[in-house]
């Protein structure tokens, strides 16, 4: 399994960065959405 992950990273490092940015944006939206009722 580790070899497969390593191969995916080697094939497309720019896509991996975009995926990480997208995942971080989703986490921020989730946290904002969860805290929004407390702010209103």
Residue frames as qw, qx, qy, qz and C-alpha x, y, z in Angstrom:
[[0.000, 0.886, 0.464, 0.000, 0.00, 0.00, 0.00],
 [0.306, -0.788, 0.106, 0.523, 2.83, 2.39, 0.85],
 [0.409, -0.115, 0.603, 0.675, 4.43, 1.68, -2.53],
 [0.204, 0.642, 0.656, 0.341, 1.17, 2.57, -4.29],
 [0.148, -0.937, -0.229, 0.219, 0.90, 5.88, -2.41],
 [0.416, -0.563, 0.353, 0.620, 4.53, 6.64, -3.26],
 [0.381, 0.197, 0.684, 0.591, 3.87, 5.90, -6.95],
 [0.090, 0.833, 0.527, 0.139, 0.82, 8.18, -7.04],
 [0.264, -0.881, 0.004, 0.393, 2.82, 11.02, -5.47],
 [0.444, -0.328, 0.524, 0.649, 5.64, 10.53, -7.96],
 [0.340, 0.427, 0.696, 0.466, 3.26, 10.58, -10.95],
 [0.004, -0.741, -0.391, -0.546, 1.33, 13.74, -10.11],
 [0.404, -0.263, -0.454, 0.749, 2.84, 16.05, -7.46],
 [0.088, -0.103, -0.076, -0.988, 1.02, 19.16, -8.77],
 [0.555, -0.380, -0.537, -0.510, -2.36, 17.44, -8.51],
 [0.599, -0.344, -0.630, 0.356, -1.53, 16.35, -4.97],
 [0.189, -0.095, -0.251, 0.945, -0.93, 19.97, -3.99],
 [0.355, -0.211, -0.300, -0.860, -4.26, 21.01, -5.48],
 [0.644, -0.368, -0.650, -0.166, -6.01, 18.19, -3.63],
 [0.475, -0.265, -0.541, 0.642, -4.40, 19.26, -0.34],
 [0.041, -0.018, 0.048, -0.998, -5.53, 22.86, -0.87],
 [0.513, -0.275, -0.487, -0.651, -9.04, 21.65, -1.66],
 [0.630, -0.353, -0.676, 0.149, -9.15, 19.47, 1.44],
 [0.296, -0.176, -0.396, 0.851, -7.97, 22.39, 3.59],
 [0.243, -0.132, -0.170, -0.946, -10.66, 24.63, 2.09],
 [0.609, -0.346, -0.615, -0.362, -13.33, 22.02, 2.86],
 [0.540, -0.313, -0.619, 0.477, -12.15, 21.80, 6.47],
 [0.079, -0.056, -0.178, 0.979, -12.30, 25.58, 6.84],
 [0.433, -0.226, -0.372, -0.789, -15.84, 25.65, 5.41],
 [0.632, -0.346, -0.693, -0.028, -16.86, 22.85, 7.77],
 [0.408, -0.257, -0.510, 0.713, -15.49, 24.66, 10.81],
 [0.114, -0.028, -0.027, -0.993, -17.10, 27.95, 9.79],
 [0.529, -0.272, -0.553, -0.583, -20.41, 26.17, 9.18],
 [0.602, -0.354, -0.685, 0.206, -20.30, 24.52, 12.59],
 [0.318, -0.284, -0.389, 0.817, -19.49, 27.76, 14.42],
 [0.061, -0.301, -0.339, -0.889, -21.90, 29.95, 12.47],
 [0.465, -0.626, -0.557, -0.285, -24.99, 29.21, 14.62],
 [0.578, -0.502, -0.377, 0.521, -23.06, 30.27, 17.71],
 [0.290, -0.046, 0.069, 0.953, -22.22, 33.64, 16.17],
 [0.204, -0.417, -0.453, -0.761, -25.80, 34.55, 15.26]]
